[in-house]
Amino acid sequence: MENTERNLSLNVTPVSLSESACCPQLTRGFLTVGQFFSLLAQSSYLSLPVAFIGVTGNIIILVTYHRIGFSSSINISYFALAVSDLFCVLSNTWMAVCFVPAFTRFASRYFRVGGVVSVTGAWTCECFTRITAYITAFISIERCVSVVLPLKVSTIFTRKRTCIALAVIYSVNIALGSYGFVLIRFTRIWSPRYNTTIVSTRRVSSSLLETLYEVVLFFQSFPAVLIPLVTIIVCTAFLSLHLTRSATWRSSLYGKDGGIDSSGNKKEDRSKATKSRSLKELQLAKTVVIIAIVFIVCSSPNAINVLVASALPQYRGSGTYGNTFRFVNFATLALSMVNSSANFFIYLSTGTIFRRAVKRLFRLEG
């Protein structure tokens, strides 16, 4: 396997930050090394406020759903999604901090920033980004089943089955994502610049590891990116159509006359319990649709970036346009942080139970 193919799977190639100082005008594609690190620094400053919102919001989500309880399978899924989002935001925050120039100058005395942040930041972020994608797809499928089979959805998506499915999603993606920590080892090297030893990374190569790498590379490319994205797009379109039809039906059934038929009698063809359950299902569907739309908007650029890198060898970590690829990859990972930070506001605006629980958490209501 060529180095260009290896860099595709790693996405963020270990690059020494000292390269920007020794050869700032070295151009790889559209960006010089100096321009590349300058853009990373500026993007990092923008990412830090989003990171603070994301960490705070996801912690509140975890505490709130823990208090609400896990009697419903959807609450378990929301809790698992918040865990994944929290780790995604934390790893993104670590990357952003590492590319802040002041921290870079300080950290360079202790470790090779480019290599270490690729392993501990980028790979970790991508792992939890994929977990978020698959959990979002799982939630979307559950809502679609609730529309098609409303009377059987509770027996299909039981709490036990939901926990098993979420455990499988976490286990498989973490197992695939941990290949970086197998191929790349942390080591100590001598730094003449600082006259001391610093932490760096080195690649371990063997026939067994290379074979394992080829298998992981296959699953980390098209399937890992496209399967959840396509699933979410299809489910979102279906749920959006369902919401539109439901709104039209409810408008005709409970129109401007407040539910009064032609004979002057109130329409009571459905019990209050049935009506309440219907409203709850529509609210859940609306929440899932908004979550899915935000995910599609934030994840599509990364999917396009991976597809372009797969088709064009020069648009990869060690290719002619390596700097451009790495910066776009960093920017798309930052978008995943935006996606992981948005769910708190989505739940707050669309979830009545969640909103009340948050108010009680902060003692805004009795």
C-alpha positions as CSV (number, residue, x, y, z in Angstrom):
1,M,0.0,0.0,0.0
2,E,1.4,3.4,-1.0
3,N,1.9,6.1,1.6
4,T,-0.8,8.2,-0.1
5,E,-3.4,5.5,0.7
6,R,-2.2,5.2,4.2
7,N,-2.6,9.0,4.7
8,L,-6.1,8.8,3.4
9,S,-7.2,6.6,6.2
10,L,-5.3,8.6,8.8
11,N,-6.9,11.8,7.4
12,V,-4.6,14.0,9.4
13,T,-1.0,13.2,8.6
14,P,1.5,13.8,11.4
15,V,3.3,17.0,10.3
16,S,5.9,18.8,12.3
17,L,4.8,22.3,13.2
18,S,8.4,23.4,12.9
19,E,8.0,23.0,9.2
20,S,6.1,26.2,9.1
21,A,9.0,28.1,10.6
22,C,11.8,26.6,8.5
23,C,10.1,26.6,5.1
24,P,6.9,28.8,5.4
25,Q,6.8,29.3,1.6
26,L,6.8,25.6,0.7
27,T,3.6,25.1,-1.3
28,R,1.6,21.9,-1.4
29,G,-1.4,22.6,-3.6
30,F,-3.1,25.8,-3.0
31,L,-1.6,26.5,0.4
32,T,1.9,27.1,1.6
33,V,3.0,25.6,4.9
34,G,2.8,29.0,6.6
35,Q,-0.7,29.7,5.2
36,F,-1.8,26.2,6.3
37,F,-0.9,26.7,10.0
38,S,-2.1,30.3,9.9
39,L,-5.6,29.0,8.8
40,L,-5.5,26.3,11.4
41,A,-4.7,28.9,14.2
42,Q,-7.6,31.2,13.0
43,S,-10.0,28.2,12.8
44,S,-9.0,27.1,16.3
45,Y,-9.9,30.5,17.8
46,L,-13.3,30.1,16.3
47,S,-13.7,26.5,17.5
48,L,-13.1,27.2,21.1
49,P,-16.4,29.1,21.9
50,V,-18.3,26.3,20.1
51,A,-16.4,23.8,22.1
52,F,-17.4,25.4,25.4
53,I,-21.1,25.4,24.3
54,G,-20.8,21.8,23.1
55,V,-19.3,20.5,26.3
56,T,-21.7,22.4,28.6
57,G,-24.7,21.4,26.5
58,N,-23.9,17.7,26.3
59,I,-23.2,17.5,30.1
60,I,-26.6,19.1,30.7
61,I,-28.2,16.6,28.3
62,L,-26.6,13.6,30.1
63,V,-27.7,14.9,33.6
64,T,-31.2,15.7,32.4
65,Y,-31.9,12.4,30.7
66,H,-30.4,10.6,33.7
67,R,-33.0,12.4,35.8
68,I,-35.8,11.8,33.3
69,G,-35.0,8.1,33.3
70,F,-34.7,5.4,30.7
71,S,-38.2,4.0,30.6
72,S,-38.3,4.8,26.9
73,S,-35.8,3.4,24.4
74,I,-35.5,6.8,22.7
75,N,-34.2,8.3,25.9
76,I,-31.5,5.6,26.0
77,S,-30.5,6.5,22.4
78,Y,-30.5,10.2,23.2
79,F,-28.2,9.5,26.2
80,A,-25.8,7.4,24.1
81,L,-25.8,10.1,21.5
82,A,-24.9,12.8,24.0
83,V,-22.0,10.6,25.3
84,S,-20.6,10.3,21.8
85,D,-21.1,14.0,21.1
86,L,-19.3,14.9,24.3
87,F,-16.2,12.9,23.4
88,C,-16.4,14.3,19.9
89,V,-16.4,17.9,21.2
90,L,-13.6,17.1,23.7
91,S,-11.3,15.7,21.1
92,N,-12.1,18.6,18.8
93,T,-11.3,21.0,21.6
94,W,-7.9,19.3,22.1
95,M,-7.1,19.7,18.4
96,A,-8.1,23.4,18.5
97,V,-6.0,24.1,21.5
98,C,-3.0,22.4,20.0
99,F,-3.1,24.7,17.0
100,V,-3.3,27.9,19.0
101,P,0.2,29.4,18.4
102,A,0.9,30.2,22.0
103,F,0.1,26.6,23.1
104,T,2.0,25.2,20.2
105,R,5.1,27.0,21.2
106,F,4.7,25.8,24.8
107,A,3.8,22.2,23.9
108,S,6.6,21.8,21.4
109,R,9.0,21.6,24.3
110,Y,7.4,18.4,25.4
111,F,5.9,16.6,22.4
112,R,5.8,16.7,18.6
113,V,2.5,18.5,18.2
114,G,1.6,17.5,14.7
115,G,2.1,13.7,15.2
116,V,0.6,13.5,18.7
117,V,-2.5,15.6,17.9
118,S,-3.2,13.4,14.8
119,V,-3.5,10.3,17.0
120,T,-5.0,11.7,20.2
121,G,-7.2,14.3,18.5
122,A,-8.1,13.7,14.9
123,W,-8.5,9.9,15.1
124,T,-10.5,10.0,18.3
125,C,-12.7,12.7,16.9
126,E,-13.4,10.7,13.7
127,C,-14.1,7.6,15.8
128,F,-16.8,9.4,17.8
129,T,-18.1,11.2,14.8
130,R,-18.9,7.9,13.2
131,I,-20.5,6.7,16.4
132,T,-22.7,9.8,16.3
133,A,-23.6,9.1,12.7
134,Y,-24.7,5.5,13.4
135,I,-26.6,6.4,16.5
136,T,-28.4,9.2,14.5
137,A,-29.2,6.6,11.8
138,F,-30.5,4.2,14.4
139,I,-32.8,6.8,15.9
140,S,-34.1,7.8,12.5
141,I,-34.9,4.1,11.7
142,E,-36.7,3.7,15.0
143,R,-38.9,6.8,14.2
144,C,-39.6,5.5,10.7
145,V,-40.7,2.1,12.2
146,S,-42.9,3.9,14.7
147,V,-44.7,5.5,11.7
148,V,-45.1,2.3,9.7
149,L,-45.8,0.0,12.6
150,P,-47.0,2.2,15.5
151,L,-48.4,-0.7,17.5
152,K,-45.3,-2.9,17.2
153,V,-42.5,-0.4,17.6
154,S,-42.4,-0.8,21.4
155,T,-42.0,-4.5,21.0
156,I,-39.4,-4.2,18.2
157,F,-37.2,-1.5,19.8
158,T,-37.2,-2.7,23.4
159,R,-34.8,-1.2,26.0
160,K,-32.7,-4.4,26.0
161,R,-32.4,-4.5,22.2
162,T,-31.7,-0.7,22.0
163,C,-28.9,-1.2,24.6
164,I,-27.5,-4.1,22.6
165,A,-27.6,-2.1,19.3
166,L,-25.9,0.9,20.9
167,A,-23.2,-1.3,22.5
168,V,-22.5,-2.9,19.1
169,I,-22.2,0.6,17.5
170,Y,-19.8,1.7,20.1
171,S,-17.8,-1.5,20.2
172,V,-17.4,-1.9,16.4
173,N,-16.4,1.8,15.8
174,I,-14.0,1.9,18.7
175,A,-12.4,-1.3,17.6
176,L,-12.0,0.0,14.0
177,G,-10.8,3.4,15.2
178,S,-8.2,2.0,17.6
179,Y,-6.1,0.7,14.7
180,G,-4.2,4.0,14.8
181,F,-3.0,3.2,18.3
182,V,-1.8,-0.2,17.1
183,L,0.1,1.1,14.0
184,I,1.4,4.3,15.7
185,R,3.4,4.1,18.9
186,F,4.4,6.9,21.2
187,T,8.2,7.2,21.6
188,R,10.7,9.7,23.0
189,I,13.2,11.4,20.7
190,W,16.0,13.9,21.2
191,S,15.2,17.5,20.2
192,P,18.3,19.5,19.4
193,R,16.2,22.7,19.3
194,Y,15.3,22.4,23.0
195,N,18.2,20.2,24.1
196,T,15.9,17.6,25.7
197,T,13.8,14.6,24.8
198,I,10.3,15.0,23.7
199,V,7.4,12.7,22.9
200,S,6.8,11.8,19.3
201,T,5.2,9.0,17.2
202,R,6.5,6.3,15.1
203,R,4.9,3.8,12.8
204,V,5.1,0.0,13.6
205,S,5.2,-2.2,10.5
206,S,4.6,-5.9,10.2
207,S,2.9,-8.2,7.8
208,L,0.1,-9.0,10.2
209,L,-0.5,-5.3,11.0
210,E,-0.4,-4.4,7.3
211,T,-3.1,-7.0,6.6
212,L,-5.2,-5.8,9.4
213,Y,-4.7,-2.2,8.2
214,E,-6.0,-3.2,4.7
215,V,-9.2,-4.6,6.2
216,V,-9.7,-1.6,8.4
217,L,-9.0,0.8,5.6
218,F,-11.8,-0.7,3.5
219,F,-14.4,-0.3,6.3
220,Q,-13.1,3.2,7.2
221,S,-13.6,4.6,3.7
222,F,-16.9,4.4,1.9
223,P,-19.1,2.2,4.2
224,A,-18.3,4.2,7.4
225,V,-19.1,7.5,5.8
226,L,-21.8,6.8,3.3
227,I,-24.0,4.1,5.0
228,P,-25.2,6.3,7.9
229,L,-25.4,9.4,5.8
230,V,-27.6,7.8,3.1
231,T,-29.7,6.1,5.8
232,I,-30.3,9.3,7.6
233,I,-31.2,11.2,4.3
234,V,-33.8,8.5,3.3
235,C,-35.3,8.4,6.8
236,T,-35.4,12.1,7.1
237,A,-37.3,12.5,3.8
238,F,-39.8,9.8,4.9
239,L,-40.3,11.5,8.3
240,S,-40.6,14.9,6.8
241,L,-43.3,13.6,4.4
242,H,-45.1,12.0,7.4
243,L,-45.0,15.2,9.4
244,T,-46.4,17.2,6.5
245,R,-49.3,14.7,6.0
246,S,-50.0,14.6,9.8
247,A,-50.1,18.4,9.9
248,T,-52.5,18.5,7.0
249,W,-54.7,15.8,8.6
250,R,-54.8,17.5,12.0
251,S,-55.6,20.8,10.3
252,S,-58.6,19.3,8.6
253,L,-59.7,17.4,11.7
254,Y,-59.1,20.2,14.2
255,G,-59.6,23.3,12.0
256,K,-60.4,26.9,12.8
257,D,-63.8,25.8,14.3
258,G,-61.9,24.3,17.2
259,G,-63.0,20.8,16.4
260,I,-66.7,21.4,15.9
261,D,-68.5,19.5,13.2
262,S,-71.3,20.6,11.0
263,S,-74.0,19.6,13.5
264,G,-72.5,21.7,16.2
265,N,-71.1,18.8,18.3
266,K,-67.5,18.5,19.5
267,K,-65.4,16.0,17.6
268,E,-64.6,13.3,20.1
269,D,-63.6,10.4,17.8
270,R,-60.3,10.1,19.7
271,S,-59.8,9.9,23.4
272,K,-57.5,12.4,25.2
273,A,-55.0,9.7,25.8
274,T,-54.8,8.8,22.2
275,K,-54.5,12.5,21.2
276,S,-51.7,13.0,23.7
277,R,-49.9,10.0,22.5
278,S,-50.2,11.2,18.9
279,L,-48.8,14.6,19.8
280,K,-45.9,13.0,21.6
281,E,-45.1,10.8,18.6
282,L,-45.2,13.8,16.3
283,Q,-43.0,15.8,18.6
284,L,-40.4,13.0,18.7
285,A,-40.5,12.7,14.9
286,K,-40.0,16.5,14.6
287,T,-37.0,16.3,17.0
288,V,-35.4,13.5,15.0
289,V,-36.0,15.3,11.7
290,I,-34.2,18.4,13.0
291,I,-31.3,16.4,14.4
292,A,-31.0,14.6,11.1
293,I,-31.1,17.7,9.0
294,V,-28.3,19.4,11.2
295,F,-26.3,16.1,10.9
296,I,-26.7,16.0,7.1
297,V,-25.6,19.7,6.7
298,C,-22.6,19.2,9.0
299,S,-21.5,15.8,7.7
300,S,-21.9,16.2,3.9
301,P,-18.7,18.2,3.5
302,N,-16.7,15.5,5.2
303,A,-18.3,12.8,3.0
304,I,-17.4,14.8,-0.1
305,N,-13.9,15.4,1.2
306,V,-13.4,11.6,1.7
307,L,-14.8,10.8,-1.7
308,V,-12.6,13.3,-3.5
309,A,-9.6,12.0,-1.7
310,S,-10.5,8.5,-2.7
311,A,-10.8,9.4,-6.3
312,L,-7.8,11.7,-6.6
313,P,-4.5,10.4,-5.1
314,Q,-3.0,13.8,-5.3
315,Y,-5.7,15.2,-3.0
316,R,-4.4,13.2,0.0
317,G,-2.2,13.7,3.0
318,S,1.1,13.2,1.2
319,G,-0.1,14.3,-2.3
320,T,0.4,17.5,-4.1
321,Y,-2.6,19.1,-2.5
322,G,-1.8,17.6,1.0
323,N,-2.1,20.9,2.8
324,T,-5.5,21.7,1.3
325,F,-6.7,18.2,2.2
326,R,-5.6,18.5,5.8
327,F,-7.1,21.9,6.3
328,V,-10.4,20.9,4.7
329,N,-10.4,17.7,6.9
330,F,-9.7,19.9,10.0
331,A,-12.6,22.2,9.0
332,T,-15.0,19.3,8.4
333,L,-14.1,17.8,11.8
334,A,-14.9,21.3,13.3
335,L,-18.3,21.0,11.6
336,S,-18.9,17.7,13.4
337,M,-18.3,19.7,16.6
338,V,-21.0,22.1,15.6
339,N,-23.3,19.2,15.0
340,S,-22.5,17.7,18.4
341,S,-23.1,21.0,20.1
342,A,-26.5,21.8,18.4
343,N,-28.5,18.9,19.9
344,F,-29.0,20.7,23.3
345,F,-30.7,23.6,21.6
346,I,-32.8,21.2,19.5
347,Y,-34.0,19.2,22.5
348,L,-34.7,22.5,24.3
349,S,-36.8,23.9,21.5
350,T,-38.7,20.8,20.5
351,G,-38.9,18.6,23.6
352,T,-41.4,19.6,26.2
353,I,-40.4,17.0,28.7
354,F,-36.7,17.8,28.2
355,R,-37.4,21.5,28.6
356,R,-39.3,21.0,31.8
357,A,-36.6,18.7,33.2
358,V,-33.9,21.3,32.4
359,K,-36.0,24.0,34.2
360,R,-36.3,21.8,37.2
361,L,-32.6,21.1,37.1
362,F,-31.8,24.8,37.3
363,R,-34.7,25.4,39.6
364,L,-36.5,27.7,37.2
365,E,-39.8,26.1,38.0
366,G,-41.1,24.0,40.9
